[in-house]
Amino acid sequence: MISIDRTAGRRPARAAAESGPAPSASRLGWLDALRGIAALSVAVYHLALPFYWVPYGTRVPHYLDPGVFGVLLFFLVSGYIIPASLERRGDMRAFWVGRVFRIYPAVILTVVAALLILPRDHTVVAGYAFDHPLLSLVANGLMLQDLIGVTNGLGVLWTLTYEMVFYYFVTALFALGWHRKSAGIAVGFAAVALVLGGWIALGTLSVDHASTRHLVLASATIVVMAMACIMTGKPALAKGGGLLLGGLGLVLVTLNSRSAAFETMMIFATMFAGTVLYRWEHGQIERAQAFLSCGFVVACGFLTGYMYNHGEALGRTFTGSWMAWSFAYVGAWAVFVAGMLLRKRRFPRWLSWLGAISYSLYLLHNPVIRAMDWTLEGRAPIESWAGRALLFTAFMAALTGVSWLSYRLVELPFQNLGRSVLKAVARRFPQRAPVPAQDGTGTPPAGATAPAAPVRETEPVLSTRE
């Protein structure tokens, strides 16, 4: 057996999504490099074998969990770039059309390919999906499953739940004209994690199968209504749709979290802190405000692990100790800040390339691991260094190869299709003329403007390139 699945169907380690404006490739190269690092960290962590090849290597996740590190790094990148995408567009409709065509095609490909290729005893699709196919399809289709009591169809999809709710929050804040308040929001989430991270009740809405069905139905109804309002392009309706999404996200996060409360709150604190760094870099907030708020978030991230990641919480964060969370959290911040400081330098092409395909790599690495398990089933363990090196090389070659194919044949074509769909929607439901901004920042409220200059649609937390 190649992999050690400690996640029991929930999270193999973590990941994400974003959209970016159209700055030059060199300006975005550092983000691609960070995604490449994060994707490698997650994939190697789930492969597990390298930890058995070095003395005491199995103790590494006990002190610094590579999966937590990789996913938190993804979340920082997402927080940095996602709000910027929406604000530069000035159009919630364009933002959401882009998100849908950016996220879903690769997920659908992964699930379908896993069902068709892998045998049932090596599948990566959760057993819950076979037992409750319709409920699982709707919940995972909403990308809210990890917050509405439904098992993730694929373990890695838990991160996209947090990505999706982050989009909800960003949309609602934009609709209200509060999108420049990132520092206060980041500090607020971090403070809640610090004070109430071990006390907020978990799963209070989905207590049994019946209540879970009702919650899924209610969530689906709200999301469909909200998206219909946003797609009209009418400012008042778009604002209402944005507020519906934000309200749903807030209810689910505070009342029905599946993970430890401190982790849930720190994830959103981390993403909004990433936004704070973007705003500081672009002169939208003062340096002191940015540094103090981000410093507070980092301190809370470390302290919440120390205070709360014990006992039952370890089973919810799928880590081995408080250090696994806390040191990984600080490590993710250290790497992100280092990348930001070096953003004007040229990064290795192979690392940027990994960042470009990292969304597909994130989704596909577990199916590739299970396929290797299936292929090697019944064979003697590989113990020689030459054999191990060959196995690892084969894994990386297969993973990067299928990820590149997914990127070229699925991700990019569907991004182009999304643009065509957006044009068709805009023709059918034209936007109203621009109205004055109400937040004093020059940004139109609630999607009230026509789309700005075209911007590039990028991966969910994984690449800034088309």
C-alpha positions as CSV (number, residue, x, y, z in Angstrom):
1,M,0.0,0.0,0.0
2,I,1.5,3.3,-1.0
3,S,-0.6,5.8,0.8
4,I,-1.6,6.2,4.4
5,D,-5.1,7.7,4.4
6,R,-5.5,9.2,7.8
7,T,-8.4,11.3,6.6
8,A,-11.1,8.6,6.5
9,G,-12.7,10.1,3.4
10,R,-12.6,13.7,4.5
11,R,-9.4,15.5,3.8
12,P,-6.3,14.3,2.4
13,A,-4.7,17.7,3.1
14,R,-6.0,20.9,1.9
15,A,-6.5,23.2,-1.1
16,A,-8.6,26.0,-3.0
17,A,-9.4,29.0,-5.8
18,E,-9.0,32.4,-7.4
19,S,-9.3,34.8,-10.2
20,G,-6.9,37.5,-11.1
21,P,-6.6,40.7,-12.8
22,A,-4.5,41.1,-15.9
23,P,-1.1,42.1,-14.5
24,S,2.0,40.8,-16.3
25,A,3.0,37.2,-15.9
26,S,6.2,38.2,-14.1
27,R,4.1,39.9,-11.4
28,L,2.1,36.8,-10.9
29,G,5.0,34.4,-11.1
30,W,5.6,34.4,-7.4
31,L,2.0,33.2,-6.8
32,D,2.5,30.4,-9.3
33,A,5.7,29.4,-7.5
34,L,3.9,29.3,-4.1
35,R,1.1,27.2,-5.6
36,G,3.7,24.8,-6.9
37,I,5.3,24.5,-3.5
38,A,1.9,24.0,-1.9
39,A,0.8,21.4,-4.4
40,L,4.0,19.4,-4.0
41,S,3.7,19.5,-0.2
42,V,0.2,18.1,-0.3
43,A,1.0,15.4,-2.9
44,V,4.1,14.2,-1.2
45,Y,2.3,14.2,2.2
46,H,-0.4,11.9,0.9
47,L,2.1,9.6,-1.0
48,A,3.5,9.1,2.5
49,L,6.4,6.9,1.3
50,P,9.2,9.6,1.5
51,F,8.6,9.9,5.3
52,Y,9.5,6.2,5.6
53,W,12.7,6.6,3.6
54,V,14.6,8.7,6.1
55,P,15.4,8.1,9.8
56,Y,12.5,9.4,12.0
57,G,10.8,10.7,8.9
58,T,7.4,9.4,10.1
59,R,7.7,11.9,13.0
60,V,7.8,14.9,10.6
61,P,3.9,15.3,10.4
62,H,3.8,15.2,14.2
63,Y,5.8,18.5,14.4
64,L,4.8,20.2,11.1
65,D,2.0,18.7,9.1
66,P,2.9,19.1,5.4
67,G,-0.8,18.9,4.4
68,V,-1.8,21.7,6.7
69,F,1.1,23.7,5.5
70,G,0.2,23.3,1.8
71,V,-3.4,24.1,2.3
72,L,-2.9,27.1,4.4
73,L,-0.4,28.4,1.8
74,F,-3.1,27.9,-0.8
75,F,-5.6,29.8,1.3
76,L,-3.2,32.7,1.7
77,V,-2.8,32.9,-2.1
78,S,-6.6,32.7,-2.6
79,G,-7.2,35.5,-0.1
80,Y,-4.6,37.7,-1.8
81,I,-6.0,37.4,-5.3
82,I,-9.8,36.6,-5.1
83,P,-11.2,39.9,-3.8
84,A,-8.9,41.8,-6.3
85,S,-10.5,39.9,-9.1
86,L,-14.0,40.8,-8.1
87,E,-13.2,44.4,-7.4
88,R,-11.3,44.9,-10.7
89,R,-14.2,43.4,-12.6
90,G,-16.8,45.5,-10.7
91,D,-19.2,42.8,-11.7
92,M,-20.5,40.0,-9.5
93,R,-22.0,38.2,-12.4
94,A,-18.8,38.0,-14.4
95,F,-17.0,36.9,-11.2
96,W,-19.4,34.0,-10.5
97,V,-19.6,32.8,-14.1
98,G,-15.8,32.7,-14.1
99,R,-15.7,30.8,-10.8
100,V,-18.1,28.1,-11.9
101,F,-16.3,27.4,-15.2
102,R,-13.0,27.5,-13.4
103,I,-13.8,25.1,-10.5
104,Y,-16.3,22.6,-11.6
105,P,-15.0,21.0,-14.9
106,A,-11.8,19.6,-13.3
107,V,-13.8,18.3,-10.3
108,I,-16.3,16.6,-12.6
109,L,-13.5,15.1,-14.6
110,T,-11.7,13.7,-11.5
111,V,-14.9,12.1,-10.1
112,V,-15.9,10.6,-13.4
113,A,-12.4,9.3,-14.2
114,A,-12.1,7.8,-10.7
115,L,-15.5,6.0,-11.0
116,L,-14.7,4.7,-14.5
117,I,-11.1,3.6,-14.0
118,L,-10.5,2.6,-10.4
119,P,-12.0,-0.5,-8.9
120,R,-14.4,0.0,-5.9
121,D,-11.8,-1.2,-3.4
122,H,-9.3,1.4,-4.6
123,T,-11.7,4.2,-5.3
124,V,-11.2,7.8,-4.0
125,V,-15.0,8.5,-4.1
126,A,-16.4,8.3,-0.6
127,G,-18.7,5.4,0.3
128,Y,-21.4,7.9,1.4
129,A,-21.7,9.0,-2.3
130,F,-22.7,5.4,-3.2
131,D,-25.1,5.1,-0.3
132,H,-26.8,8.5,-0.8
133,P,-26.1,9.5,-4.4
134,L,-28.6,12.3,-4.8
135,L,-27.9,13.9,-1.4
136,S,-24.2,13.7,-2.0
137,L,-24.5,15.0,-5.6
138,V,-26.4,18.1,-4.5
139,A,-24.3,18.9,-1.5
140,N,-21.0,18.4,-3.3
141,G,-22.4,20.2,-6.3
142,L,-23.0,23.2,-4.1
143,M,-19.4,22.8,-2.8
144,L,-20.8,23.2,0.7
145,Q,-20.7,19.6,1.8
146,D,-18.1,20.0,4.6
147,L,-20.4,22.5,6.3
148,I,-23.8,20.9,5.8
149,G,-23.1,17.4,7.2
150,V,-22.4,15.5,4.0
151,T,-19.2,13.5,3.5
152,N,-16.9,15.0,0.8
153,G,-17.3,13.1,-2.4
154,L,-13.5,13.4,-2.8
155,G,-11.5,13.9,0.4
156,V,-9.7,16.9,-1.1
157,L,-12.9,18.7,-1.8
158,W,-13.2,19.9,1.8
159,T,-11.0,22.9,1.0
160,L,-13.3,24.0,-1.8
161,T,-16.1,24.3,0.7
162,Y,-14.0,27.0,2.5
163,E,-13.1,28.6,-0.8
164,M,-16.8,28.7,-1.8
165,V,-17.9,30.3,1.5
166,F,-15.0,32.8,1.2
167,Y,-16.4,33.8,-2.2
168,Y,-19.8,34.2,-0.5
169,F,-18.3,36.5,2.0
170,V,-16.4,38.5,-0.6
171,T,-19.5,38.9,-2.7
172,A,-21.6,40.1,0.2
173,L,-19.0,42.6,1.4
174,F,-18.7,43.9,-2.2
175,A,-22.5,44.2,-2.4
176,L,-22.5,46.3,0.8
177,G,-19.5,48.4,-0.1
178,W,-17.5,46.9,2.8
179,H,-14.9,45.1,0.8
180,R,-12.1,47.4,1.9
181,K,-12.6,46.4,5.6
182,S,-10.4,43.3,5.2
183,A,-8.1,44.1,8.2
184,G,-10.9,44.3,10.7
185,I,-12.6,41.2,9.3
186,A,-9.4,39.2,9.5
187,V,-8.8,40.3,13.1
188,G,-12.4,39.6,14.0
189,F,-12.2,36.0,12.7
190,A,-8.9,35.4,14.4
191,A,-10.2,36.9,17.7
192,V,-13.2,34.6,17.6
193,A,-10.9,31.6,17.0
194,L,-8.7,32.6,19.9
195,V,-11.5,33.2,22.4
196,L,-14.1,30.6,21.3
197,G,-12.1,28.2,19.2
198,G,-12.7,25.3,21.6
199,W,-16.2,26.2,22.6
200,I,-18.3,26.9,19.5
201,A,-20.8,24.1,19.0
202,L,-20.2,21.9,15.9
203,G,-22.8,20.4,13.6
204,T,-25.8,21.9,15.3
205,L,-28.0,21.9,12.2
206,S,-27.2,18.5,10.6
207,V,-27.7,16.3,13.7
208,D,-29.2,13.3,11.8
209,H,-30.0,12.2,8.2
210,A,-33.4,14.0,8.1
211,S,-32.0,17.3,9.3
212,T,-29.1,16.9,6.8
213,R,-31.5,16.5,3.9
214,H,-33.4,19.6,5.0
215,L,-30.3,21.6,5.3
216,V,-29.1,20.6,1.9
217,L,-32.4,21.4,0.4
218,A,-32.5,24.8,2.1
219,S,-29.0,25.6,1.1
220,A,-29.6,24.7,-2.5
221,T,-32.7,26.8,-2.6
222,I,-30.9,29.9,-1.2
223,V,-27.9,29.5,-3.6
224,V,-30.1,29.1,-6.6
225,M,-32.2,32.1,-5.7
226,A,-29.0,34.2,-5.0
227,M,-27.4,33.2,-8.3
228,A,-30.5,34.0,-10.2
229,C,-30.5,37.5,-8.7
230,I,-26.9,38.0,-9.5
231,M,-27.3,36.8,-13.1
232,T,-29.9,39.4,-13.9
233,G,-27.3,42.1,-13.7
234,K,-29.8,44.4,-11.9
235,P,-28.0,46.3,-9.0
236,A,-30.8,45.8,-6.4
237,L,-31.2,42.2,-7.2
238,A,-27.5,41.5,-7.4
239,K,-27.1,43.1,-4.0
240,G,-29.8,40.9,-2.6
241,G,-28.2,37.8,-4.1
242,G,-24.8,38.7,-2.6
243,L,-26.4,39.2,0.9
244,L,-28.2,35.9,0.6
245,L,-24.9,34.1,-0.1
246,G,-23.0,35.9,2.7
247,G,-25.8,35.2,5.2
248,L,-25.9,31.5,4.3
249,G,-22.1,31.3,4.6
250,L,-22.1,33.0,8.0
251,V,-24.9,30.7,9.4
252,L,-23.0,27.5,8.2
253,V,-19.7,28.6,9.5
254,T,-20.9,29.5,13.0
255,L,-23.6,26.8,13.5
256,N,-22.6,23.8,11.5
257,S,-18.8,23.5,11.2
258,R,-17.6,19.9,10.9
259,S,-14.0,20.8,11.7
260,A,-12.7,22.2,14.9
261,A,-14.1,25.7,15.4
262,F,-10.6,27.3,15.8
263,E,-9.5,25.8,12.5
264,T,-12.7,27.0,10.7
265,M,-12.3,30.5,12.0
266,M,-8.6,30.7,11.4
267,I,-9.0,29.6,7.8
268,F,-11.2,32.7,7.1
269,A,-8.9,34.9,9.2
270,T,-6.0,33.7,7.0
271,M,-7.7,34.3,3.7
272,F,-8.8,37.8,4.7
273,A,-5.3,38.5,6.0
274,G,-4.0,37.5,2.5
275,T,-6.4,40.2,1.2
276,V,-4.9,42.7,3.7
277,L,-1.4,42.1,2.2
278,Y,-2.8,42.8,-1.2
279,R,-4.3,46.0,-0.1
280,W,-1.1,47.1,1.6
281,E,0.9,46.3,-1.5
282,H,-1.4,48.4,-3.6
283,G,-1.5,51.3,-1.2
284,Q,-5.1,50.8,-0.1
285,I,-4.3,50.6,3.6
286,E,-1.4,51.9,5.8
287,R,1.5,49.7,6.5
288,A,1.0,49.8,10.3
289,Q,-2.6,48.6,10.0
290,A,-1.6,45.8,7.6
291,F,1.3,44.6,9.7
292,L,-0.5,44.8,13.0
293,S,-3.6,42.9,11.8
294,C,-1.5,40.2,10.0
295,G,0.8,39.9,13.0
296,F,-2.3,39.4,15.2
297,V,-3.7,36.7,12.8
298,V,-0.4,34.8,12.8
299,A,-0.1,34.9,16.6
300,C,-3.7,33.6,16.9
301,G,-3.0,30.9,14.4
302,F,-0.1,29.6,16.5
303,L,-1.9,30.1,19.8
304,T,-5.1,28.4,18.8
305,G,-3.3,25.3,17.8
306,Y,-1.5,25.3,21.2
307,M,-4.7,25.9,23.1
308,Y,-7.2,23.8,21.3
309,N,-5.7,21.2,19.0
310,H,-5.8,18.4,21.6
311,G,-8.0,15.4,22.2
312,E,-11.1,15.2,20.0
313,A,-9.9,18.2,18.0
314,L,-7.0,16.2,16.6
315,G,-9.5,13.9,14.9
316,R,-11.2,16.9,13.3
317,T,-8.1,18.6,12.1
318,F,-6.5,15.2,11.2
319,T,-3.2,16.3,12.8
320,G,-1.0,14.4,15.3
321,S,-0.3,17.2,17.8
322,W,-0.8,20.9,18.5
323,M,2.6,21.5,17.0
324,A,1.5,19.9,13.7
325,W,-1.0,22.7,13.3
326,S,0.8,25.6,14.9
327,F,4.2,25.1,13.2
328,A,2.6,24.4,9.8
329,Y,0.6,27.6,10.2
330,V,3.6,29.7,10.9
331,G,5.5,27.9,8.2
332,A,2.9,28.7,5.6
333,W,3.0,32.4,6.5
334,A,6.8,32.4,6.4
335,V,6.9,30.9,2.9
336,F,4.2,33.3,1.6
337,V,5.9,36.4,3.0
338,A,9.2,35.2,1.6
339,G,7.6,34.8,-1.8
340,M,6.0,38.2,-1.5
341,L,9.4,39.8,-0.7
342,L,10.9,38.1,-3.7
343,R,8.0,38.8,-6.0
344,K,10.0,41.0,-8.4
345,R,12.5,38.2,-9.0
346,R,12.2,35.5,-11.6
347,F,11.3,32.1,-10.2
348,P,12.3,28.7,-11.7
349,R,10.1,27.9,-14.7
350,W,9.4,24.4,-13.5
351,L,8.0,25.7,-10.2
352,S,5.8,28.2,-12.0
353,W,4.7,25.5,-14.3
354,L,3.7,23.3,-11.3
355,G,1.8,26.3,-10.0
356,A,-0.1,26.6,-13.4
357,I,-1.3,22.9,-13.2
358,S,-1.6,22.8,-9.4
359,Y,-5.4,22.8,-9.3
360,S,-5.5,19.6,-11.4
361,L,-2.5,18.3,-9.5
362,Y,-4.3,18.8,-6.3
363,L,-7.5,17.0,-7.5
364,L,-5.7,14.2,-9.2
365,H,-2.9,13.2,-6.8
366,N,-5.0,10.9,-4.7
367,P,-6.5,9.0,-7.7
368,V,-2.9,8.5,-9.1
369,I,-1.8,7.2,-5.7
370,R,-4.7,4.8,-5.6
371,A,-3.9,3.7,-9.1
372,M,-0.4,2.9,-8.1
373,D,-1.6,1.0,-5.1
374,W,-3.8,-1.0,-7.4
375,T,-1.0,-1.7,-9.9
376,L,1.4,-2.8,-7.1
377,E,-1.2,-4.8,-5.2
378,G,0.2,-8.3,-4.2
379,R,3.8,-7.4,-5.1
380,A,6.6,-7.5,-2.6
381,P,7.4,-4.2,-0.8
382,I,9.9,-2.0,-2.6
383,E,12.8,-1.5,-0.1
384,S,15.9,-0.7,-2.2
385,W,16.8,2.9,-2.7
386,A,16.9,2.5,-6.5
387,G,13.4,1.0,-6.4
388,R,12.1,3.7,-4.2
389,A,13.6,6.4,-6.4
390,L,12.1,4.8,-9.5
391,L,8.7,4.6,-7.7
392,F,8.8,8.2,-6.7
393,T,9.9,9.3,-10.2
394,A,7.1,7.3,-11.8
395,F,4.6,8.8,-9.4
396,M,5.7,12.4,-10.1
397,A,5.8,11.7,-13.9
398,A,2.3,10.2,-13.9
399,L,0.9,12.9,-11.7
400,T,2.3,15.9,-13.6
401,G,1.5,14.3,-16.9
402,V,-2.2,13.8,-16.2
403,S,-2.4,17.1,-14.5
404,W,-1.0,18.9,-17.5
405,L,-3.5,17.1,-19.8
406,S,-6.3,18.1,-17.5
407,Y,-5.1,21.7,-17.5
408,R,-4.8,21.9,-21.3
409,L,-7.8,19.8,-22.3
410,V,-10.3,20.6,-19.6
411,E,-9.4,23.7,-17.6
412,L,-8.4,26.1,-20.4
413,P,-11.2,25.1,-22.8
414,F,-13.8,25.5,-20.1
415,Q,-12.4,28.9,-19.2
416,N,-12.9,30.0,-22.8
417,L,-16.4,28.5,-22.7
418,G,-17.2,30.5,-19.6
419,R,-16.3,33.7,-21.4
420,S,-18.6,32.8,-24.2
421,V,-21.4,32.0,-21.7
422,L,-20.8,35.3,-20.0
423,K,-21.2,37.2,-23.2
424,A,-24.4,35.4,-24.0
425,V,-25.8,36.2,-20.6
426,A,-24.8,39.8,-20.9
427,R,-26.6,40.0,-24.2
428,R,-29.7,38.4,-22.8
429,F,-29.6,40.4,-19.5
430,P,-27.7,43.6,-20.2
431,Q,-26.3,45.5,-17.3
432,R,-27.7,48.8,-16.3
433,A,-25.6,51.9,-16.8
434,P,-23.0,52.6,-14.1
435,V,-24.1,54.3,-10.9
436,P,-21.9,56.2,-8.5
437,A,-19.9,54.2,-5.9
438,Q,-21.3,54.4,-2.4
439,D,-18.3,53.4,-0.4
440,G,-16.0,56.2,-1.3
441,T,-13.4,53.9,-2.9
442,G,-14.3,54.4,-6.5
443,T,-15.7,50.8,-6.7
444,P,-19.3,50.5,-7.9
445,P,-21.6,48.7,-5.5
446,A,-23.5,45.5,-6.0
447,G,-22.4,44.8,-9.5
448,A,-24.0,47.9,-10.8
449,T,-21.4,48.6,-13.5
450,A,-20.8,47.0,-16.8
451,P,-17.9,44.6,-16.8
452,A,-14.5,46.3,-16.7
453,A,-11.7,45.4,-19.1
454,P,-11.2,41.7,-19.5
455,V,-9.3,40.0,-16.8
456,R,-7.8,36.6,-16.6
457,E,-9.7,33.7,-15.0
458,T,-7.4,31.6,-12.9
459,E,-7.4,28.4,-10.9
460,P,-9.0,27.8,-7.6
461,V,-6.0,28.6,-5.5
462,L,-3.6,27.2,-7.8
463,S,-2.5,29.1,-10.8
464,T,-2.6,32.6,-12.1
465,R,-2.3,31.5,-15.7
466,E,-4.7,30.5,-18.3
